[in-house]
Amino acid sequence: MSEQQTSGSLADLKAMVAGTPAVAASGEAAPVYQVKRDAQGRSYATGRRKNAVARVWVKPGKGTITINDRPVGRYFARPVLRMLITQPFLVADRYQQFDVIATVVGGGLSGQAGAVRHGISRALTNFEPALRPILKKAGFLTRDPRVVERKKYGKAKARRSFQFSKR
């Protein structure tokens, strides 16, 4: 089994990402990604996590984050969820430089926060392609494939059996 690296803080993560090369493992030059912005100067991306889907627009601004027409503090009351959303900005050294407008549907609050983080990371990559290696190394561009397992017939839940009665 390979040795896994764990980072204690975002500073450690930034230090690990700092020396990311722009050349692919096969020796070829890395693909060039284009800047994708609309007429208003915004970049758009879709983020997904569990059953939640987030449509995210990122534009230069003062750092306000609006989710479903509500400020992030009201929509995500738990500090952990707010921290999850700001991680891409902290890793990329772009904290409070972009305004975020997001609409989220489906899933619970935790899945929605993960979807918004995924969407912000992808939108930042569309806005500034140079940030892609940093966000990719941090794991923010990878869609988390874990979803709830479906319920099977003859079972109480996905795997749980009904209680056994001897008599």
N, CA, C and O of each residue as an XYZ file, in Angstrom:
668
protein
N       0.846     -1.193      0.000
C       0.000      0.000      0.000
C       0.877      1.237      0.000
O       1.887      1.271      0.703
N       0.516      2.262     -0.774
C       1.347      3.455     -0.891
C       1.167      4.357      0.327
O       0.143      4.332      1.010
N       2.194      5.142      0.565
C       2.177      6.049      1.704
C       1.325      7.265      1.370
O       1.483      7.867      0.308
N       0.434      7.620      2.265
C      -0.460      8.748      2.021
C       0.070      9.978      2.745
O       0.594      9.879      3.854
N      -0.070     11.135      2.111
C       0.328     12.385      2.727
C      -0.904     13.065      3.292
O      -1.949     13.133      2.645
N      -0.767     13.561      4.494
C      -1.870     14.306      5.093
C      -1.376     15.705      5.406
O      -0.239     15.895      5.837
N      -2.231     16.666      5.188
C      -1.862     18.049      5.474
C      -2.631     18.532      6.687
O      -3.843     18.342      6.785
N      -1.920     19.156      7.605
C      -2.532     19.629      8.833
C      -3.297     20.915      8.646
O      -4.282     21.156      9.344
N      -2.869     21.740      7.726
C      -3.536     23.021      7.534
C      -3.460     23.419      6.066
O      -2.821     22.749      5.254
N      -4.116     24.507      5.748
C      -4.081     24.997      4.374
C      -2.694     25.502      4.003
O      -2.324     25.488      2.829
N      -1.923     25.949      4.993
C      -0.563     26.397      4.710
C       0.292     25.233      4.221
O       1.089     25.386      3.295
N       0.122     24.062      4.850
C       0.846     22.870      4.401
C       0.413     22.491      2.992
O       1.241     22.097      2.171
N      -0.876     22.607      2.712
C      -1.391     22.260      1.394
C      -0.823     23.201      0.331
O      -0.466     22.764     -0.763
N      -0.741     24.493      0.657
C      -0.164     25.452     -0.284
C       1.305     25.136     -0.548
O       1.777     25.248     -1.680
N       2.029     24.737      0.508
C       3.441     24.417      0.355
C       3.633     23.199     -0.540
O       4.567     23.153     -1.341
N       2.733     22.197     -0.400
C       2.826     20.999     -1.233
C       2.552     21.336     -2.695
O       3.168     20.762     -3.593
N       1.629     22.267     -2.934
C       1.185     22.582     -4.282
C       2.141     23.548     -4.981
O       2.151     23.624     -6.210
N       2.939     24.281     -4.216
C       3.760     25.355     -4.780
C       4.662     24.901     -5.917
O       4.841     25.646     -6.881
N       5.230     23.716     -5.839
C       6.152     23.265     -6.872
C       5.523     22.383     -7.919
O       6.188     21.478     -8.423
N       4.256     22.608     -8.273
C       3.566     21.772     -9.254
C       4.081     22.070    -10.661
O       4.005     23.214    -11.108
N       4.606     21.059    -11.371
C       5.110     21.309    -12.724
C       3.972     21.416    -13.729
O       2.875     20.907    -13.499
N       4.246     22.089    -14.854
C       3.238     22.267    -15.890
C       3.395     21.243    -17.007
O       2.805     21.400    -18.076
N       4.186     20.194    -16.772
C       4.412     19.169    -17.785
C       3.753     17.879    -17.338
O       3.849     17.499    -16.171
N       3.084     17.205    -18.261
C       2.404     15.954    -17.940
C       3.439     14.869    -17.641
O       4.617     15.039    -17.952
N       3.009     13.749    -17.038
C       3.893     12.668    -16.641
C       4.562     12.009    -17.838
O       5.668     11.484    -17.708
N       3.926     12.024    -18.985
C       4.484     11.374    -20.160
C       5.531     12.235    -20.865
O       6.093     11.814    -21.877
N       5.800     13.427    -20.350
C       6.795     14.298    -20.951
C       6.226     15.278    -21.953
O       6.948     16.155    -22.429
N       4.955     15.155    -22.287
C       4.332     16.079    -23.231
C       3.948     17.360    -22.515
O       3.812     17.383    -21.292
N       3.776     18.415    -23.275
C       3.341     19.674    -22.688
C       1.902     19.546    -22.210
O       1.084     18.880    -22.845
N       1.601     20.184    -21.093
C       0.253     20.132    -20.535
C      -0.713     20.853    -21.476
O      -0.320     21.800    -22.158
N      -1.977     20.412    -21.517
C      -2.935     21.086    -22.393
C      -3.168     22.526    -21.948
O      -3.118     22.840    -20.758
N      -3.422     23.386    -22.915
C      -3.674     24.798    -22.627
C      -5.174     24.984    -22.454
O      -5.955     24.629    -23.336
N      -5.572     25.542    -21.318
C      -6.987     25.765    -21.035
C      -7.345     27.204    -21.340
O      -6.569     28.115    -21.054
N      -8.512     27.413    -21.916
C      -8.957     28.730    -22.346
C      -9.716     29.439    -21.226
O     -10.354     28.797    -20.391
N      -9.641     30.751    -21.218
C     -10.429     31.570    -20.308
C     -11.860     31.577    -20.824
O     -12.095     31.845    -22.002
N     -12.815     31.282    -19.948
C     -14.229     31.253    -20.346
C     -14.997     32.245    -19.484
O     -15.264     31.991    -18.310
N     -15.348     33.381    -20.086
C     -16.121     34.401    -19.377
C     -17.254     34.872    -20.262
O     -17.141     34.862    -21.488
N     -18.365     35.292    -19.631
C     -19.499     35.804    -20.408
C     -19.357     37.317    -20.592
O     -18.322     37.895    -20.261
N     -20.403     37.949    -21.120
C     -20.353     39.379    -21.426
C     -20.197     40.238    -20.168
O     -19.652     41.339    -20.241
N     -20.670     39.745    -19.008
C     -20.551     40.497    -17.763
C     -19.228     40.231    -17.037
O     -19.006     40.762    -15.949
N     -18.356     39.420    -17.623
C     -17.069     39.113    -17.007
C     -17.132     38.015    -15.966
O     -16.239     37.903    -15.126
N     -18.185     37.198    -16.010
C     -18.349     36.112    -15.045
C     -17.939     34.787    -15.670
O     -17.996     34.614    -16.887
N     -17.527     33.860    -14.822
C     -17.268     32.488    -15.258
C     -18.292     31.586    -14.594
O     -18.655     31.787    -13.435
N     -18.755     30.591    -15.340
C     -19.807     29.695    -14.864
C     -19.271     28.269    -14.767
O     -18.425     27.853    -15.559
N     -19.774     27.534    -13.788
C     -19.446     26.113    -13.685
C     -20.532     25.418    -12.885
O     -21.247     26.043    -12.102
N     -20.643     24.113    -13.096
C     -21.586     23.283    -12.348
C     -20.802     22.392    -11.397
O     -19.823     21.754    -11.784
N     -21.252     22.359    -10.145
C     -20.621     21.488     -9.150
C     -21.624     20.448     -8.684
O     -22.818     20.730     -8.583
N     -21.136     19.238     -8.399
C     -22.025     18.159     -7.953
C     -21.421     17.437     -6.766
O     -20.204     17.282     -6.673
N     -22.285     16.993     -5.853
C     -21.874     16.193     -4.706
C     -23.108     15.478     -4.195
O     -24.129     16.117     -3.940
N     -23.036     14.157     -4.040
C     -24.182     13.331     -3.653
C     -25.341     13.633     -4.606
O     -25.185     13.463     -5.816
N     -26.489     14.073     -4.104
C     -27.611     14.405     -4.989
C     -27.756     15.904     -5.217
O     -28.737     16.344     -5.817
N     -26.804     16.685     -4.753
C     -26.879     18.140     -4.875
C     -26.191     18.609     -6.154
O     -25.140     18.098     -6.538
N     -26.810     19.591     -6.801
C     -26.237     20.203     -8.000
C     -26.205     21.710     -7.781
O     -27.222     22.315     -7.445
N     -25.027     22.317     -7.974
C     -24.859     23.752     -7.775
C     -24.451     24.403     -9.094
O     -23.527     23.952     -9.772
N     -25.170     25.481     -9.439
C     -24.777     26.311    -10.580
C     -24.088     27.535     -9.999
O     -24.681     28.276     -9.216
N     -22.827     27.746    -10.388
C     -21.995     28.763     -9.729
C     -21.468     29.759    -10.754
O     -20.959     29.372    -11.806
N     -21.598     31.052    -10.436
C     -21.013     32.125    -11.224
C     -19.989     32.833    -10.348
O     -20.267     33.155     -9.193
N     -18.807     33.072    -10.901
C     -17.728     33.748    -10.182
C     -17.335     34.988    -10.973
O     -17.140     34.924    -12.187
N     -17.219     36.136    -10.265
C     -16.781     37.373    -10.913
C     -15.913     38.148     -9.935
O     -16.056     37.980     -8.724
N     -15.016     38.993    -10.431
C     -14.182     39.785     -9.522
C     -15.048     40.687     -8.655
O     -16.019     41.275     -9.131
N     -14.692     40.790     -7.384
C     -15.480     41.610     -6.468
C     -14.852     41.666     -5.092
O     -13.638     41.528     -4.934
N     -15.711     41.873     -4.091
C     -15.250     42.080     -2.721
C     -15.289     40.817     -1.863
O     -14.908     40.862     -0.694
N     -15.739     39.696     -2.415
C     -15.743     38.455     -1.653
C     -17.102     38.062     -1.107
O     -17.176     37.211     -0.221
N     -18.188     38.659     -1.609
C     -19.515     38.279     -1.134
C     -19.940     36.968     -1.795
O     -19.757     36.764     -2.995
N     -20.508     36.094     -0.980
C     -20.993     34.805     -1.476
C     -22.490     34.749     -1.237
O     -22.952     34.857     -0.101
N     -23.249     34.577     -2.322
C     -24.704     34.508     -2.252
C     -25.153     33.148     -2.764
O     -24.788     32.734     -3.864
N     -25.954     32.452     -1.948
C     -26.441     31.133     -2.334
C     -27.963     31.152     -2.256
O     -28.537     31.427     -1.202
N     -28.605     30.859     -3.373
C     -30.068     30.889     -3.472
C     -30.633     32.207     -2.950
O     -31.582     32.220     -2.166
N     -30.041     33.310     -3.391
C     -30.452     34.673     -3.021
C     -30.366     34.963     -1.530
O     -31.059     35.849     -1.031
N     -29.525     34.228     -0.817
C     -29.298     34.468      0.610
C     -27.803     34.555      0.866
O     -27.028     33.891      0.178
N     -27.372     35.360      1.843
C     -25.942     35.389      2.166
C     -25.493     34.029      2.709
O     -26.291     33.283      3.276
N     -24.220     33.721      2.530
C     -23.713     32.398      2.893
C     -23.876     32.129      4.389
O     -24.062     30.978      4.785
N     -23.811     33.156      5.220
C     -23.966     32.982      6.666
C     -25.364     32.533      7.066
O     -25.535     31.824      8.058
N     -26.359     32.945      6.293
C     -27.731     32.521      6.591
C     -28.046     31.173      5.983
O     -28.782     30.385      6.576
N     -27.497     30.888      4.795
C     -27.823     29.626      4.133
C     -27.099     28.466      4.799
O     -27.709     27.440      5.104
N     -25.793     28.626      5.027
C     -25.015     27.598      5.710
C     -24.661     28.123      7.097
O     -23.675     28.841      7.262
N     -25.466     27.764      8.090
C     -25.271     28.278      9.440
C     -24.060     27.644     10.123
O     -23.431     28.277     10.972
N     -23.726     26.405      9.764
C     -22.595     25.727     10.410
C     -21.275     26.267      9.865
O     -21.096     26.357      8.650
N     -20.347     26.628     10.758
C     -19.068     27.192     10.309
C     -18.260     26.221      9.440
O     -17.510     26.657      8.566
N     -18.405     24.923      9.668
C     -17.660     23.935      8.883
C     -18.068     24.003      7.420
O     -17.220     23.883      6.536
N     -19.346     24.193      7.155
C     -19.819     24.264      5.778
C     -19.337     25.544      5.095
O     -19.005     25.535      3.910
N     -19.300     26.653      5.856
C     -18.786     27.904      5.289
C     -17.292     27.790      4.998
O     -16.805     28.314      3.997
N     -16.566     27.095      5.888
C     -15.131     26.891      5.673
C     -14.899     26.046      4.424
O     -13.964     26.298      3.664
N     -15.750     25.042      4.213
C     -15.635     24.162      3.051
C     -15.753     24.962      1.759
O     -15.039     24.698      0.792
N     -16.647     25.932      1.746
C     -16.891     26.729      0.546
C     -15.713     27.660      0.239
O     -15.403     27.892     -0.929
N     -15.052     28.195      1.275
C     -13.969     29.151      1.045
C     -12.624     28.482      0.777
O     -11.667     29.178      0.435
N     -12.513     27.165      0.918
C     -11.238     26.484      0.715
C     -10.594     26.741     -0.643
O      -9.392     27.002     -0.683
N     -11.328     26.683     -1.763
C     -10.660     26.940     -3.050
C     -10.011     28.326     -3.134
O      -8.949     28.476     -3.738
N     -10.641     29.334     -2.533
C     -10.078     30.677     -2.554
C      -8.812     30.754     -1.703
O      -7.842     31.406     -2.089
N      -8.819     30.089     -0.543
C      -7.664     30.132      0.340
C      -6.462     29.426     -0.274
O      -5.338     29.921     -0.191
N      -6.697     28.273     -0.890
C      -5.600     27.525     -1.505
C      -5.021     28.302     -2.683
O      -3.810     28.278     -2.906
N      -5.871     28.987     -3.433
C      -5.423     29.721     -4.623
C      -4.974     31.152     -4.305
O      -4.639     31.902     -5.222
N      -4.959     31.540     -3.040
C      -4.612     32.915     -2.632
C      -5.496     33.949     -3.316
O      -5.008     34.987     -3.762
N      -6.772     33.675     -3.398
C      -7.716     34.601     -4.018
C      -8.858     34.936     -3.048
O      -9.958     35.268     -3.490
N      -8.614     34.855     -1.743
C      -9.670     35.069     -0.752
C     -10.155     36.508     -0.806
O      -9.350     37.439     -0.799
N     -11.451     36.692     -0.859
C     -12.154     37.973     -0.921
C     -11.761     38.799     -2.144
O     -11.724     40.029     -2.085
N     -11.471     38.123     -3.241
C     -11.210     38.810     -4.505
C     -12.313     38.533     -5.521
O     -12.369     39.178     -6.568
N     -13.202     37.562     -5.213
C     -14.256     37.183     -6.144
C     -15.601     37.170     -5.442
O     -15.704     36.778     -4.280
N     -16.631     37.604     -6.157
C     -18.006     37.450     -5.700
C     -18.545     36.152     -6.287
O     -18.250     35.805     -7.431
N     -19.343     35.433     -5.485
C     -19.893     34.153     -5.915
C     -21.409     34.230     -5.830
O     -21.964     34.645     -4.813
N     -22.072     33.827     -6.903
C     -23.528     33.689     -6.923
C     -23.808     32.242     -7.282
O     -23.370     31.764     -8.328
N     -24.542     31.534     -6.414
C     -24.788     30.111     -6.646
C     -26.251     29.787     -6.403
O     -26.893     30.361     -5.523
N     -26.770     28.853     -7.199
C     -28.085     28.274     -6.944
C     -27.877     26.777     -6.766
O     -27.243     26.122     -7.592
N     -28.422     26.247     -5.675
C     -28.214     24.844     -5.331
C     -29.560     24.166     -5.181
O     -30.478     24.720     -4.577
N     -29.679     22.955     -5.737
C     -30.884     22.150     -5.575
C     -30.480     20.722     -5.237
O     -29.422     20.247     -5.650
N     -31.332     20.051     -4.484
C     -31.147     18.635     -4.190
C     -30.225     18.390     -3.012
O     -29.412     19.241     -2.649
N     -30.367     17.206     -2.417
C     -29.484     16.781     -1.344
C     -29.694     17.535     -0.052
O     -30.650     18.297      0.094
N     -28.791     17.313      0.881
C     -28.815     17.993      2.171
C     -27.790     19.110      2.193
O     -27.136     19.391      1.189
N     -27.656     19.743      3.348
C     -26.765     20.890      3.447
C     -25.307     20.511      3.209
O     -24.579     21.259      2.557
N     -24.871     19.371      3.721
C     -23.485     18.947      3.544
C     -23.180     18.685      2.068
O     -22.142     19.110      1.560
N     -24.076     17.992      1.391
C     -23.890     17.742     -0.039
C     -23.939     19.016     -0.846
O     -23.210     19.160     -1.827
N     -24.795     19.947     -0.444
C     -24.883     21.220     -1.152
C     -23.607     22.033     -0.984
O     -23.146     22.669     -1.932
N     -23.030     22.018      0.221
C     -21.774     22.739      0.437
C     -20.660     22.138     -0.411
O     -19.847     22.870     -0.975
N     -20.617     20.818     -0.505
C     -19.629     20.162     -1.352
C     -19.829     20.486     -2.824
O     -18.863     20.647     -3.569
N     -21.085     20.579     -3.238
C     -21.386     20.922     -4.630
C     -20.962     22.350     -4.936
O     -20.435     22.619     -6.016
N     -21.182     23.264     -4.008
C     -20.783     24.660     -4.215
C     -19.261     24.761     -4.279
O     -18.723     25.501     -5.102
N     -18.560     24.014     -3.408
C     -17.095     24.033     -3.443
C     -16.576     23.514     -4.783
O     -15.659     24.095     -5.365
N     -17.158     22.430     -5.266
C     -16.775     21.873     -6.562
C     -17.044     22.884     -7.681
O     -16.215     23.067     -8.571
N     -18.205     23.533     -7.628
C     -18.550     24.532     -8.638
C     -17.645     25.747     -8.598
O     -17.259     26.263     -9.647
N     -17.296     26.215     -7.402
C     -16.391     27.363     -7.273
C     -15.026     27.017     -7.855
O     -14.420     27.826     -8.557
N     -14.548     25.819     -7.562
C     -13.238     25.404     -8.067
C     -13.223     25.358     -9.595
O     -12.276     25.821    -10.230
N     -14.273     24.799    -10.167
C     -14.344     24.711    -11.633
C     -14.512     26.095    -12.256
O     -13.935     26.373    -13.307
N     -15.300     26.967    -11.617
C     -15.492     28.324    -12.142
C     -14.197     29.139    -12.051
O     -13.895     29.919    -12.955
N     -13.436     28.965    -10.971
C     -12.148     29.645    -10.855
C     -11.198     29.186    -11.954
O     -10.433     29.983    -12.497
N     -11.250     27.896    -12.277
C     -10.413     27.370    -13.350
C     -10.817     27.972    -14.689
O      -9.957     28.269    -15.519
N     -12.116     28.156    -14.906
C     -12.576     28.792    -16.144
C     -12.181     30.263    -16.199
O     -11.873     30.790    -17.268
N     -12.191     30.924    -15.040
C     -11.848     32.343    -14.990
C     -10.350     32.548    -15.143
O      -9.911     33.441    -15.866
N      -9.562     31.716    -14.458
C      -8.107     31.853    -14.436
C      -7.476     30.469    -14.588
O      -7.214     29.807    -13.584
N      -7.228     30.018    -15.815
C      -6.724     28.653    -16.038
C      -5.401     28.338    -15.345
O      -5.074     27.166    -15.159
N      -4.644     29.345    -14.962
C      -3.370     29.107    -14.275
C      -3.581     28.489    -12.888
O      -2.656     27.901    -12.329
N      -4.784     28.616    -12.334
C      -5.076     28.049    -11.012
C      -5.384     26.557    -11.062
O      -5.472     25.914    -10.017
N      -5.548     26.002    -12.249
C      -5.941     24.604    -12.372
C      -4.986     23.632    -11.667
O      -5.466     22.765    -10.936
N      -3.664     23.727    -11.844
C      -2.785     22.765    -11.156
C      -2.899     22.834     -9.637
O      -2.828     21.809     -8.960
N      -3.074     24.035     -9.103
C      -3.180     24.202     -7.649
C      -4.460     23.555     -7.138
O      -4.437     22.802     -6.164
N      -5.574     23.849     -7.798
C      -6.861     23.297     -7.356
C      -6.938     21.798     -7.604
O      -7.550     21.069     -6.824
N      -6.322     21.334     -8.684
C      -6.316     19.905     -8.996
C      -5.518     19.139     -7.945
O      -5.950     18.085     -7.478
N      -4.363     19.667     -7.578
C      -3.506     19.024     -6.578
C      -4.213     18.962     -5.222
O      -4.052     17.992     -4.480
N      -4.988     19.989     -4.902
C      -5.730     20.019     -3.637
C      -6.940     19.094     -3.663
O      -7.519     18.810     -2.615
N      -7.335     18.614     -4.858
C      -8.448     17.678     -4.970
C      -9.807     18.329     -5.096
O     -10.827     17.663     -4.917
N      -9.846     19.622     -5.402
C     -11.116     20.330     -5.471
C     -11.812     20.185     -6.817
O     -13.003     20.481     -6.920
N     -11.102     19.738     -7.853
C     -11.709     19.599     -9.171
C     -12.282     18.212     -9.403
O     -12.973     17.987    -10.397
N     -12.008     17.280     -8.505
C     -12.503     15.917     -8.648
C     -13.900     15.820     -8.054
O     -14.124     16.215     -6.910
N     -14.829     15.298     -8.827
C     -16.193     15.113     -8.332
C     -16.226     13.889     -7.437
O     -15.820     12.804     -7.853
N     -16.705     14.053     -6.212
C     -16.766     12.940     -5.267
C     -17.863     11.987     -5.725
O     -19.033     12.366     -5.724
N     -17.520     10.754     -6.118
C     -18.520      9.871     -6.725
C     -19.425      9.154     -5.730
O     -20.338      8.435     -6.137
N     -19.187      9.340     -4.430
C     -19.968      8.584     -3.443
C     -21.412      9.079     -3.376
O     -21.662     10.263     -3.148
N     -22.349      8.170     -3.577
C     -23.770      8.485     -3.470
C     -24.426      7.422     -2.604
O     -23.829      6.378     -2.339
N     -25.637      7.676     -2.167
C     -26.354      6.740     -1.308
C     -26.704      5.484     -2.107
O     -27.185      5.561     -3.238
N     -26.454      4.343     -1.499
C     -26.760      3.072     -2.149
C     -28.267      2.844     -2.150
O     -28.952      3.193     -1.188
N     -28.781      2.265     -3.221
C     -30.222      2.087     -3.321
C     -30.705      0.951     -2.417
O     -29.949      0.039     -2.086
N     -31.972      1.024     -2.028
C     -32.574     -0.009     -1.213
C     -32.876     -1.226     -2.075
O     -33.355     -1.102     -3.202
N     -32.585     -2.426     -1.519
C     -32.867     -3.665     -2.238
C     -34.141     -4.309     -1.685
O     -34.495     -4.124     -0.520
N     -34.813     -5.062     -2.544
C     -36.021     -5.741     -2.089
C     -35.615     -6.866     -1.126
O     -34.546     -7.462     -1.259
N     -36.489     -7.137     -0.162
C     -36.192     -8.155      0.835
C     -35.278     -7.665      1.937
O     -34.880     -8.446      2.801
N     -34.938     -6.384      1.923
C     -34.068     -5.805      2.944
C     -34.759     -4.591      3.555
O     -35.589     -3.949      2.911
N     -34.407     -4.280      4.813
C     -34.991     -3.129      5.479
C     -34.439     -1.818      4.901
O     -35.169     -0.844      4.720
N     -33.137     -1.824      4.621
C     -32.490     -0.674      3.981
C     -31.646     -1.223      2.838
O     -31.998     -2.247      2.253
N     -30.540     -0.563      2.509
C     -29.723     -1.034      1.397
C     -29.117     -2.407      1.686
O     -29.094     -3.278      0.817
N     -28.626     -2.594      2.917
C     -28.011     -3.876      3.281
C     -28.571     -4.483      4.546
O     -28.404     -5.680      4.778
N     -29.225     -3.696      5.363
C     -29.737     -4.168      6.642
C     -30.879     -5.139      6.436
O     -31.827     -4.851      5.706
N     -30.783     -6.319      7.098
C     -31.848     -7.316      7.015
C     -32.890     -7.034      8.071
O     -32.639     -6.316      9.039
N     -34.064     -7.608      7.873
C     -35.112     -7.504      8.894
C     -34.686     -8.312     10.108
O     -33.879     -9.235      9.997
N     -35.234     -7.960     11.277
C     -34.851     -8.657     12.506
C     -35.267    -10.114     12.442
O     -36.388    -10.445     12.056
N     -34.340    -10.976     12.829
C     -34.584    -12.417     12.799
C     -35.315    -12.831     14.067
O     -34.937    -12.436     15.170
N     -36.384    -13.644     13.896
C     -37.121    -14.144     15.044
C     -36.994    -15.658     15.060
O     -37.374    -16.330     14.101
N     -36.457    -16.195     16.155
C     -36.252    -17.651     16.241
C     -37.584    -18.363     16.423
O     -37.781    -19.459     15.897
N     -38.507    -17.742     17.172
C     -39.804    -18.380     17.432
C     -40.952    -17.554     16.871
O     -42.113    -17.943     17.000
